[in-house]
Amino acid sequence: LTLSSKELGDYHAESLNQLLSSLKRLETLGIGVTEDSPGLWKALHGLNIKSLNLGGKKVLDGWEGLRINHSQSLSQSLSSLMRLQILDIHVAEDITGLWEAFYGLNIKKLRVFCKCRVKYKESLSHLLPSLTRLETLSIVAGEACPGLWEALKGLSVKSLTIKGMNKGF
C-alpha cells in the first residue's frame, strides 16, 4: 500500500490508523509526504508491517525529501512496529533526532537517502551498534561528515553501501 498526502491531521490519522490496522495481511507500507506531523506517526503506531518506506515526492528538478519536525513521535512510532525488518527513509535534511529515532530497532535493512550532508557523527556512532540484527546498511547523502568512517568501524553487516550525490565523499 502506498499513501500520499500533504498533511495528516489528528482526525485523518485516527481514521487512517483504523484502516491500516484492519488490513491484516499488510506487510509493506509506503508513505509519500514532504512534512511530517504527529498525526502521521500516530497513524503508523503499532502496525503489523515488515517494510516501511517513508519519503517525499518527485518534483521537476529531482526529488523533495521528508522534513522531520517531530522526531520524538517518529521514534515512538518506529519502536512500536514490532515486526519491522526494512526501513527505507528519504529525508530533506539530517536533523539531530533523525538517527536517534532508529535507536534499538530490530531491523535487518536500513536505507537512508538524505539530500544534504550527514553531519551527526556522534548520533551515528551511538546508533549503529544498537541495531544488532542489521544486515544491510545503505546511506546516500549530499556529503559525508568527517567522522562517518569512524562510526562505521566494527559493524557486523553483510552489505554496506555509502554513496555521495553531489561532490561525492
Disulfide bonds with the S-S distance in Angstrom:
none
